[in-house]
Amino acid sequence: MYQMITSRIKRKALNNCVVAVWPFLVFLFSYWIAFGTIPIYNQAMVSSILLLFVMFYFMIFTVEHLFKQISLAPFWMFISVFFYMFIIIGCLWSTTQFIFISTIEYEKVIFVGLVVSFVSACLIGYQYRKHSRYSPFLQQWLNYFKQRSLVDWGIRTIVSLTLLFASYYLMDKLIFPFLEPLYYQQSSVINQYQYNETYNIFGMLIHSIFFIILTIPVFALWRASKSSLLFWIGFPIFFMVAVMPFFINTDWPLSFRFPIFIEMTAILFLQSIILVQLFYMDVHIHKREIN
């Protein structure tokens, strides 16, 4: 029994490595096309590439396990994973950089996000092509939104947008004193960027809108407990929006990236709690409606 379990674990780990290789290679290639370089630490190419691969392995692992619990048909799995990953890589990465350095080459980030999201969605959708039980995608969407009135949805959306923006703004005010000196130090590479509070506020608002758009489909399709939803809403986004940019933005000094990592970690988990509290639908009520 023990050998059987360990064999299955090894097989699954190897399979995840094979799956992760393709988005990883596509990321390196598309990043090189867009930016003319790849993220490397102090010319340490081998260790940098290995670190990037480990991050992509965990990215595929977390996204795959999130959507595995939703059990969608291959087509809807592809659409959902593509949408989910593109909002994170193409949109949330862009707004995060826009907030802290007030400039970003959107077309390049969106290009990388489109390519990586498409390949990842194809692979994850292909992985679950043989599953025999699928959740009724459109029916679950309709049943989820029918549970509350249009006014209720409007109020919840406005409240969530306000709380998400406020949490980002207040946390940024707490962390900014640790970042501020770097904007004015002549020896710092951050000196070339400008801190613009108007841009910051606009970026935080856009981030909040994208966060709601990103998570609503998961709320509509979720069938497990509220506590498990909190983990699966928060952790994959934390890993992809806080952890991965920490290692990918190699042109930023550690003294700049680390406070941003702390800020984004606190913001993302706090915002996940807010959204789960406002948009989670009791699983028993939802199941009765579907049945």
N, C-alpha and C positions, 0 to 999 in steps of 0.2 A: 504493500500500500504506500509506504513512504517513498519507495523508488518510483512508483507510478506518479505520485504527486510532484516529486522533484523533476521527473522527466517532462511532465506537462508544463511546469513553470519554466524550465529551460527552453522548451519548444516555443512557448508563448513569448519569452524574452527575445529569442532569436528572430521570431517572426516580426516583433515590434521593431527590432533593429533594421531588418530588411525594409519594412514599410517606411521607417524614419529616414533611411538613406536618400530616398528620392526627393522629399521636400527639402532636405538639407542641401543636397547638390543643386537643386533648383534655386534655393535661396542664395547660395554662393554665386551662382552664375548670373542670376537676375540682379543681385546687389552689385556685382562687378560691372555689369552692363550699365546700370543706373548711375553708380557713384565712381566707377573707375578704380575701385579697390575692394578689399574685403576686410572685415573687422579683425585686426591682428594686434596683440599686445606686445609692444616693444620688440617687434620683429620675430617673436616666438611663434612661427607659423604652425608647427606641428601641434603644440599644446593648445594654441588658439582654435585650430580646426577641430581638435578632439573635444574641447570644451563646448564649442558650438554644436557639435553632433550630439553630445549628451543633452544639451538643452532642447534640441529638436526631438530627441527620443522621448523626453518627458512631455514635451508639448503634444506630440501625437498620442502618447499614452493617456494623458489627462482628457484630451478632446474626445478620443475614441471611447473612453469609459463613461464620459458624460453622455454621449449620444447612444451608447449601448443600452443605457437604462431607459431611454425613450423608445427604442425598438421601432424605428421607422423603416418603411420600404426603401430599397436602394436609391430610387430617384429622389424621394424626399430627404433621405439621409444626405445625398450629395448636395441638394439645394440648401439644407439647414447648416451643414458643416461649412460649406463655402461662405454663406452669409455670415455665420458666426465668426469665422477666422478672418474674413475680410474686414468686418467692422473693427476687430481688434487690431490687426496688423496695418490695415490701410487707413483706419480712421483714429482709433485711440492712440496709436503710436504717434501719429501726426499731431494731434491736439496736445499731447504731453510735451513734445518738443516745442511746439508753438508757444505754449505757456511759459516755458523756462528760457527759451532763447529768442522768442518773438520772430522767428523766421524758420521756414522749412520748405524744402523743395517737394511740394505735394505730389507733383506728377511722378517723381521718382519713387517716393514711398508707396503711392497707390499702385504703380507698376509692380513693385516687389510684392505688395500685398495680394494683388490679383493673381499673379503667377503661383505664389506659394499656396494660397488658399484653394485655387483650382486643383492643383496636383494633390494636395492633402485631402480634399473632398472626394476626388476620384478614388484614391486609395482606400479611404475609410468606407466609402459607399460600396466598393468592390468587396471589402472584407466581410460585409454583412449581406451579400447577395443571396446566400443560401438559407437565411433564417426563415422559419416557417410561420412565425407569428409577428405581425406588424400592427402597430397602433394606427387607428384611422385618423390620418393627419388632419384633413379638412374638418371632419366631424368634431374632433377634439377642440380645434380652434373655435368653431362656432359655439360649441357648448360652453367653453370657457368664458367667452365674452357675453353670452346670454345670461350668465349668473348674476350680473350686476347691470343696473340701469346706465344709460348714457351719461346722466348727470354724475352718478357715482364714479364711473370711469374718468370723467373729466376732472372731478375733485381730486381723486387719487393721483392722477397724472400731474396736476398742478402742484399738489403737496409734495410728491416725490421729486419733481424737478427743483422745487424750492429747497428741499432738504439736501439733495445731492449737491446743488450749487453751494449752499451754505457750508456744508461739511468740507468741501474742497477749499473754499475761500478761507475759512477759519484755520484749517490745517496748514495752508500755505503761509498764512500770516505767522504761524508758530515756527515754521521751518525757515522762512526767508532770511532771518538774521544770520543764519549759518551760511547762506549762499551769497548774500549781498557783497561781502568784501571781494569775492572773485570777479564780480562785474567791473570793479574799479582797479584791480591790481594789474599793473602794466605787464608783469611777468606771466600772467594767467592767460591761457588761450580763450577763456570765457570773456576776456576783456573786449573781444571783437564783437560780442553780442550786446544787445541793449535790453534792459529790463523795462518793459512797458506795461503798466498796470491795466490800461484799457484793453490791450491785447490779452492780458492774463484773464480778465473777467470774461471777455468774449470766448476765450478758449475753454474756460471752466464751464460756461453755459453749453457750449457745443459738446464737451465731454459728457455732461449730464444727459443731454438728449441722446447721444449715441449709446450711453450705458442703458438707458431705458429701452431703446430700440433693440439692443443686443439681447437683453434678458427676457423680454416679454414672450418670445416664442418658447423659451424653456419653461416659463411658468405655465403656459397654455398646455404643454404636452407632458408635464411632470405628473407622475403617479405615485411617487414614494412619499416619505415623511417630510415634514417641514425642516427638521434638523439636518437631514441628508441634503435637502435642497440648498440650505445655507452653505454647506461645504462645497457642493458642486457648482453653485453660482460664484462663490468667492474664490476658491482655490485656482481653477484654470485661468481665470482672468488675472488674478494676482501673479501667477507664474508668467503669463505672457505679456503683461503690461508693466510689471514691476521688476521681475527677475531678469527676463531676457534682454530688455533694453539696458539694464545695468551692465551686462557683459558685451552687448553689441555696440554701444556708443563708446568705442575705445578712444575717440578723439577728445572726450571729456575727461578731465582729471578726476581721480578717485574722490577728492575732497568735494567735488561738485556732484558726482553720481550718487555717493552714499546718502547724503541728506535727502536727495530726490527719491531714492529707493525707500527710505524710511517713511517719507511723506506719502508716496504712492501706496505702500503697504497698508498704512493706517486708513487712508482714504478709501481704498477699494474694499476692504473688509467692512468698514463702517457703512459704506454705500450699499453693499450687499445685504446687510442687516435691514437697512431702510427699505429696500425693494422687496425683500422677502416678507417683511411685515405688511407691506401695502398691497402686494400683488399675488401672494400665495393663495391658492384655492384649496380648501379642504379636500383631501383625496377621496373621502367617502361620498361627499356631495357630488363631486365631479364624476365619480364612477356610476352613481345612480342615474345621473343625467344621460350618460352614454348608453347604459343598459336599458 
